[in-house]
C-alpha cells in the first residue's frame, strides 16, 4: 500500500490538530480537528483532502469528516485559535 510522506502533505493542512471551531448551520456544537485525510488516485495525484473532527454529543464522541471550507466558514471556538490561523 502506498503512503504519502508527511512532508508532501503538510503544506496542504491549513488548520493544526487541536484547532476548535463552531460550524455554521443548525448543529452548532464545537468541533475539534484530530487528523488530516488525503485521498490520491493510482498515479499518486492528490484528489481530495479532508479533516477528521470530533464533537461531544449527549456524552458520546462523534467523528465527522469535514472539508476545509467548512472550517473556513466556521467561527473559532477559543481565542488561541485566532493566533494559529493568522
C-alpha positions as MATLAB code, in Angstrom:
seq = 'XXXXXXXXXXXXXXXXXXXXXXXXXXXXXXXXXXXXXXXXXXXXXXXXXXXXXXXXXXXXXXXXXXXXXXXXXXXXXXXXXXXXXX';
ca = [
       0.000    0.000    0.000;
       1.334    3.441   -0.942;
       1.611    6.062    1.753;
       2.293    9.729    1.166;
       5.155   11.109    3.249;
       4.053   13.813    5.758;
       6.393   16.423    4.252;
       4.415   16.193    0.989;
       1.020   16.838    2.599;
       1.964   19.204    5.437;
       1.635   22.290    3.212;
      -1.982   21.316    2.412;
      -3.063   21.449    6.043;
      -4.224   24.977    6.895;
      -5.526   24.167   10.394;
      -3.451   22.330   13.019;
      -4.539   19.304   15.024;
      -6.374   20.535   18.112;
      -7.982   23.520   16.349;
     -11.527   24.027   17.680;
     -14.273   25.763   15.711;
     -18.049   26.136   15.624;
     -19.596   25.262   12.227;
     -22.417   27.203   10.583;
     -25.970   25.893   10.389;
     -28.337   24.201   12.833;
     -25.768   21.978   14.515;
     -23.672   24.488   16.484;
     -21.653   22.066   18.645;
     -17.916   22.873   18.595;
     -15.726   20.538   16.511;
     -12.053   19.757   17.156;
      -9.622   18.776   14.381;
      -7.970   15.415   15.145;
      -6.464   14.284   11.849;
      -5.973   15.186    8.195;
      -7.017   12.764    5.445;
      -5.613   12.743    1.909;
      -7.093   10.762   -0.999;
      -4.934   10.010   -4.051;
      -5.513    8.244   -7.345;
      -3.329    5.427   -8.713;
      -0.867    7.933  -10.209;
      -0.251    9.456   -6.778;
      -2.040   12.702   -7.582;
      -3.891   14.197   -4.617;
      -7.600   14.356   -5.479;
      -9.237   15.152   -2.123;
      -8.284   16.422    1.325;
     -10.469   16.289    4.443;
     -10.225   16.983    8.152;
     -11.265   14.365   10.693;
     -13.088   16.204   13.504;
     -14.775   15.117   16.719;
     -17.504   16.568   18.921;
     -19.227   15.610   22.158;
     -22.921   14.824   21.651;
     -25.037   13.522   24.562;
     -21.949   12.098   26.255;
     -20.758   10.303   23.098;
     -17.776   11.182   20.925;
     -18.973   11.691   17.328;
     -16.472   11.668   14.440;
     -17.104   13.740   11.305;
     -15.229   14.302    8.064;
     -15.323   17.955    7.018;
     -13.751   19.893    4.171;
     -11.552   22.941    4.695;
     -14.324   25.301    3.548;
     -16.494   24.188    6.484;
     -13.729   25.226    8.878;
     -13.090   28.471    6.957;
     -16.764   29.489    7.291;
     -16.999   28.456   10.943;
     -16.025   30.649   13.876;
     -13.082   29.844   16.168;
     -14.326   28.389   19.440;
     -11.414   29.600   21.579;
      -9.267   32.767   21.492;
      -5.918   30.964   20.991;
      -7.184   29.628   17.634;
      -7.092   33.132   16.111;
      -3.337   33.328   16.661;
      -2.766   29.959   14.941;
      -4.832   30.929   11.901;
      -3.112   34.229   11.044;
];
